[in-house]
């Protein structure tokens, strides 16, 4: 007897017969988002693959099909969210649009270091300081994300790094933003942050021209 093969058309892409690859991508994204939420809310000790799988609504076996180890899952999750935040930031200031006020760019860059993504990354950094098998992976991730964030900041600020001192000024802004993110972990630092943003915008206008 011949085997009958049915093909899924474009209209069925989100239905129960969606292609296996599409379902796999959705499952992976749910796992990554759940992992970030778990890390931000429960820390490294309370975030296991089983906990993440339950939050994502998938089996533990399905989670381990995508990520072989706990370390792989959580570093991938933080990297995924960093990329999502970077994309959202660039969408705020599209190329070819009118020049953005530096205060708006500074505020948007600082926002990268607040919220669940930064809290999750912070938990991962703390865990890496104690977990030997996690440390190299997190160090490499942090270096890669740091380079991309710096590149993005240079682009958004219209900075010319061939001018002496400009690279250090941009990096100083990002270091300061990380410090504000740390301060915001324990208390709402909104009021002080607004004053710092205004001052840094003035500094950048002076330094970058």
DAQUICOR-V561423 format. One line per field, one symbol per residue. phi: phi as a letter, one per 30 degrees, with the letter a starting at -180 (. if undefined). psi: psi as a letter, one per 40 degrees, with the letter a starting at -180 (. if undefined). A space follows every 10 residues. Layout:
# DAQUICOR-V561423
phi=???
psi=???
This chain:
# DAQUICOR-V561423
phi=.ddcccccde dcdcddceee dddddddddd dddddddddd cciddcccdd ddedddibdd ddddddbdbd ddddddddde dddddddddd ddbddidddd dddddedddd ddcbjedddd dddddddddc ceddeddddd dddddddddd eddedddidc dddejdeddd dddddddddd dddddcbdce ddddddeddd dddddddci
psi=hihhhhihid eedeadeiid dddddddddd dddddddddd deiddehidd dddddefiid dddeddhdid dddddddddd dddddddddd ddgiieaihi hddddddddd ddeiaddddd dddddddded hdeddddddd dddddddddd ddddddefih eehheddddd dddddddddd dddeddihfd dddddddddd ddddddde.
